[in-house]
């Protein structure tokens, strides 16, 4: 049985722990507030002092508008193709056929283990070298190289996300589907893959946001994307902050709606998490 001295010491320790918790919380609140105010003050200074709004109006069209639409087109095509290819890669990765699984694993390892910039150079500079000089049959190959490079690179990440989603499904579900007379493909399509897709959506969504930002690398292929437009305007006007603000706004105009689309898909795939089961 605790003595009065021990009970008093226990009360003191509890008081000191509460005091430390309150102190740390207050320091956290103060630090976060100071940081947020500093960021807000810096953004306000840039928007009110450094941005030339007359120049902003001039450069929005046609340079930035053309680059913005070009980026959106590349993102839409590459995203759709990378998700389709990624599902196939993920299915191949969990295949019971050793050769198929090994090929998919090698594909994922290569495209995740080498820089996207290197892959773009290999496609853009290497593929035309497979033809005799001057006989490569594709005009404006840089656009095709961009779509192929983004698709192949991000299909590897989507494939790995799908693999993780499939492996998160208990084996018993596949066995139960097979015991009901379903084939392996039918069981995968109707039972396992829909659940794996739901479990993989967050990772796939993050990858698609990264794909948007990866379009900034396409300047090496002489594609008029947002950063190349920024450099042209900066070289012509010597104004850095006005096109920088425009580039940031342009990327956010793509990534924020994309994030909302991903969250909507997640909510539809998992109504319980979205409160749809009430």
N, C-alpha and C positions, 0 to 999 in steps of 0.2 A: 504494500500500500504506500502511495507516494506521500512524502512528508510535506509540510507547509513550504519548506525551502525549495523542494523539487518542483512543487506546483508554481511557486513564484518564478523560478527560473524558466519553466515552460511558458508561462504567460509572457515573460520578457522576450523569449525567442520568437514567439508568435507575433508580438508587437513589432519587433525589429524586422521580421519578414514582411509584414504588411507595410511597414514604412518603406522598406526597400522597393517593394512592388509599386507603391504609389509614386516613389521618386523616379523609378525607371519609366513608368507610364507617362509622367509629366515631362521627363526629358525627351521621350519619344514624340509626344505631342508638340513640344516646343521645336524640336529639331525638324519634324515634318512640316510644321507651319512656316518656319524660316526658309526651308528649302523651297516650298511651294510658292511663297511670296517672292523669293529670289528669281525663280523661273518665270513667274508671271511678270515681274518687273522687267526682266530681260526681253521677254517676248513683246511686251508693251513698247519698250524702247525701240526694238527693231521695227515694229509695225508703224510707230508714230514718227520716228526720226529717220531711220535708214532706208525705208522703202519709198521709192519714187513712183507714186501712183499714176502719174502721167505716162511714165515708161511702161508701167504694168499694163495699162490699157493698150499700148502700142504692140507689146510683144505677145499678148495672149493669142492674137490672130495675125498671121497664120502659123508662126513657128510652133508655139506650144500646143495649139489646137491640133495641128497635124501630128505632132509627136505623141500627144495624149491619145488620139484615136488609134494611132499605130500600135501603141503599147496595149491598149484594150483589146484590139484584134488579136495580137500575138498571145495575150494572156488567156483569152477565151478559148482559142484553138488549142494551145498547149495544155491548158488545164483539162479540157475534155479528153484529149488524147492520152495525157499522162495518167488520168484516173482509169480509163479503160485498159490501157497497157499495164498499169499497176495492179489491177484486179487479176489479170491473167498471170502476171509475175508472181503474185501472192499465192494463187492457186497452184502454180507450178512449184513454188517453194515448199508447199506442204504435200506435194504429190508423193504417193507411195512408191513411184518409180524412181529409183536412185539416180538414173541419168538425168531425168527431167529436173529433179530437185537440185542436183549438182550444177546444172547449167544455170538455173535461176539464181542459185546462191552465188555463182561466179559473176553473173551479170550485176547482182546487187553490190557485191564487194567492189567490182571495178568502178561502177558509177558513183558509189558513195565514197570510194577511196581516192578518187582523182578529182581535181578541181573542175568545176563547170567551165571555167575559162579555157582550160586545156582541152576539154571535150569539144568545145565550140571550134577551137583552132583545128583540131583533128578533122572534124566534119567539113569545115569551110575550106581549109587549105588542102587537106589530104584527099578527100573524095574526088575533086576534079583532076588530081594527079593520076588517077586510075585510067583516065582516057588519054589518047595521044594529044599532044599540044594543040590547042585551038579547036578541039573537037568535042569538048564537054557540051552536052545538048541542052542544059538548063540555063535560062536567062535569069538574072537577079537571084542567083543561088543563095545569096546571104539571107534572104527571108526564109527560104526553105531550111537552110542550115540552122537558123535560130529556132524554128519550130521543132526540128528534129532534135537539136541539142537539149532544149528545155524539156521536151517530152521524154527522151531517153533518161535524162538525169533524174527527173522527178518521178518517173515511173518506178525507179528503184526504191525511192523513199515510200511511195504509196504501196508498193508491193510488200515492203517490210512491215508497214502498218497493217495491211490486210493479213499477213502471216500471223502477226501478234493477235489480231482479232479472232482469227480462226482457232488458234491454239488456246485462246481463253475460253472457248466453248467446251464444256465437259464431253469426254469421249462417249459417255452414255447416250447423248442425244443422237449422235451418228449411229450408234448401235441400235437404238430404239427405232430410228427411221429405217434402217436396213431390215430390222425384224418385221417391219410392217410391209415389206416387199418392195421398198424403193431401191432403185439402183444407186450406185455411189454418186453419180453426177446429179441425179434427182434429189438425193439426200442433201448434197452440198448446196444445190441451188435453192431448195425450198425450206431447209431447216437450218443449216449451219451458216451459210453465207449472209442471209439477212441479219442474223445476230452479230456476226463478225463485222459486218458493215457498220452497224450501230456502234459497236465498241471501238471501231477504228476512226470514226468521223472526226474526233478532236484532233488526232494526229494528222489526218489527211488535210483538215482545214488549216492547221499551222503550216503544213508544207505548201499549200496553195498560196498562202500569204507570202511565204519565202519566194515562191516562183515569181510573184509580182515584182518583188525587189530585185530578183536576179535579172530582170529585163535591163537593168542599168549596165550589165556586162555586154549587152548587144552592141554597144557603141564600137567595140573592136571589129564588128562585122559591117561597119559603115551604115548601120540602120539608124534612121533619125528618131531616136527615143528621147526621153525627157532630159537626161544628163547631157546628151550631145547638143540639144537645143540650149541648155544652160550655158555650155561652153561657148557656143556661137554668140550668144547675146552678151556674155561677159567680155568676150574678146572685142566685140564691136562697141560696147558702151562703157567698159571698165566698171560697171556696176555689178557687184556680187550679190548683195542682199535681196534685191528685187527678184531676180530669177530664182534665187535659192528659196524664197518664200513660195514662189509659184510652183517650183518642183515639189516642195513638201506638201502643199495643198493638193497637187495633182495625184501624188501617191496615196494620200489619205482618202481622196475621193474614190479610189479603187479599193483600198484595203478595208476601210470601214464598212461599206456595203457588203463586201465579200465576207467579212466576219459575221455580219448579221445573217447572211444567207446560211452560213455554216451552223450558226446557233439555231436557226429555224429548222434546219434539217435534223439537228440533234434532238430538238424538242419533239418533232414529229416521229422520229425513230424511237424515242423513249418518252412516251406521254406521261408516265408516272413521275419522271424527274421534272417534267414541265408543269406538273399539277393537273394534267389532263385526266387523271383517274379519280378526281373528286366528283 
